Amino acid sequence: MPKILVTGGLGYIGSHTVVELINAGYEPVIVDDLSNSNPKILDQITKITGVRPVFHQLDLCDEAGVNNLATAEGDIEGIIHFAASKAVGESVQKPLKYYRNNFYSLINLLNAYYGKPISFVFSSSCTVYGQPDHLPVDEAAPVKPAESPYGNTKQIAEEILRDMIASGANYKVISLRYFNPVGAHETALIGELPIGVPQNLIPFVTQTAIGKREKITVFGDDYNTPDGSCIRDYIHVVDLAKAHVAALKLMGKDFKGYDVFNLGTGKGNSVLEIIKAFENTTGVKLNYTIGPRREGDIEQVWGNVNKSKEKLHWQTELGIETMMASAWAWEKYLSQNPL
Ligand code: UD1
């Protein structure tokens, strides 16, 4: 079985990807420092798949530790690199933490496996497009000046990878630009597990619905969109996870060098549409109010996913209802089975 190192493999997207790797016949090896994840997710992955992946608790900023890892796990065919700090607001407050965590880890990892013909998948973000000039935005659109240190780490990491490939390194690299991942696994055994107050829309919605939060605030209804609220391309996390398997498969064929793909549905939904979709799908009424705009928010963005369909041979299968129903099932599971 091809062995794949999954950094951040106990996180939200990482854990769903580990499950899809196992389903597709790969052997994932998880590396996670548990700074923003829960060790019990390993048990949950085991419940879903019947397989308990090897797990290394390691901070990838520890260069000697990463070199030891590369010795212990020398026979891997691929790396999927999720591990990174990802809170936009915190990155503005603590830029050095973000530049340190996100770059030291990437560079330690690339150095430790340098020279081996490894397929490397990087977690990038549609944040690199800022507010695009044309919608839907495709991969050829210009990268806009980053709105936050977090966004800057994604842009610069893409450049690091591109430069490394241009220098003739033996790696193959695909950067995946995620739109907005939401939802949870159909078993409701894994899902998004925010520590503290959620920053993202869907966990805030589900925590409000279950009564953990009093109400949800819609950040602005005076944007230049049909209902005035912001528009995003929400993608089911299981569809997103499967794209990582597709990227490994593509790199296993006659792929060379570096490429980048959008991961979205190709459709946009407003915040108010998401709230309605949640209410209609679950039958639970949400207590929400309209508040001011959130600083740094993009008005509207959704992706052109033609390149992913054609070259990655991947497209989304799950719609908004499944996204909402699965996120709600996970929140209910958590309320009965705190992790
Ligand atoms: C954010 C980041 C993005 C990052 C992603 C990681 C910004 C500007 N963008 O995406 O770079 O890759 O998180 O997870 O921060 N909303 C509300 N009320 C809430 C929460 C959110 O109305 O309580 C709205 C937001 O204004 C936005 C939409 O919901 O329009 C989605 O917000 P969120 O889930 O935070 O994702 P992004 O801001 O799109």
Boltz pocket constraint, residues with backbone or C-beta under 6 A from the ligand:
constraints:
  - pocket:
      binder: B
      contacts: [[A, 86], [A, 88], [A, 89], [A, 125], [A, 126], [A, 127], [A, 151], [A, 178], [A, 179], [A, 180], [A, 198], [A, 199], [A, 200], [A, 201], [A, 202], [A, 204], [A, 216], [A, 217], [A, 218], [A, 219], [A, 220], [A, 230], [A, 231], [A, 232], [A, 271], [A, 294], [A, 295], [A, 296], [A, 297], [A, 298], [A, 299]]
      max_distance: 6.0
